[in-house]
Amino acid sequence: MNKAELVAAISSKAGLTKKDVDVVVDLLFDEIENSLAKGQEVKISGFGNFFVKDRKERVGTSPVGDHHRIKIPATKTVGFKPSKNIKAAVK
């Protein structure tokens, strides 16, 4: 499901216009992004938790040329831990 399909599904179930739902979905994503950018965890009850994870520096292999060893710098990434409800739904 992509964003347009998500907006259409919510619009039909809630009886709202697609334009209104699109604005709300954009605001929701923006708030999640802003919270994660501040290093805050986002907990959505019954859905799951979004959190910032630190990846340590590591050594990898270059995918081009002679496949020499390269240093991959430390970085931050986003993690997601689904709720029990979501886990049960995908079984």
N, C-alpha and C positions, 0 to 999 in steps of 0.2 A: 504494500500500500504506500503510495506517495502522498505528499501534502495535499494535492488537489483532491485525491480520492478520500482522504481523511476529512477535509472540509466538506465535501459533498455528503458523506455519511452522517456527519454531525448535523449538518444543515437539515437533512431530511428527517432525522430523528427528533431534533429540537424544534422544528418548525420555524427556523430563522433563515434569513437570507444568507447565501454563500459569502457575500461581501462582509456581513457582520461577523460570521464565523471565522473568516479569513483573518480579520483584524484581531480577534480574540486569540486565535492560534499563534499568530505572529507575536502578540504580547506575551503569551505563555512561554514561547521559545526564547524570547528576549530576556525575560526574567530569569529563566533557568541559566542562560548563558551568563548574565550579569552576576548571578550568585556564584557560579563556578569560577568566574574570573576573579572574584574576591577571595576564593579559596573556601567558600562555604559549601556545605553539603546540602543537597536538595532532596528532601524526603517527601514522597507523595504516598500517603497512606493507601494501602490496597494495590499499589502499582510497583513501587520500588524506590531505590535510592540512587541518585547520581552523586559522584564524588570525584575529587581530583586525586590522581595517583602520581607519585614520583617514580620515574624510570631512572635507574642508575646508569652511569656511563658503562659501556661494554665494548667488547671487541667483536667485530663482524668481518664478513668477507665481501669484498667489492664485487658487485654483480657484472661489472664490465671489465674488459681487458684481461689482465693476467690473474684476476681473482685474488689480489693481494689483501692482506689483513688491513682493516681500517678501524679507527676509533670512532664509535658512535657516541655522541655526547649525551649527557644526562638531559632529560626533558620531562615535562609534565603532560599527562594525558587524562582523559575522562574515563571513569569506570562506572558501571551500572550493576547494581545487585537487585534482581527482581524479587518481588514479594512472593510469599507462599501461594497467593491466589494466581499470580501469573505463571509460576512454575507448574501448578496443578492444571492450569488451562492448556498448556502446551504438551502435556503428557499424552 
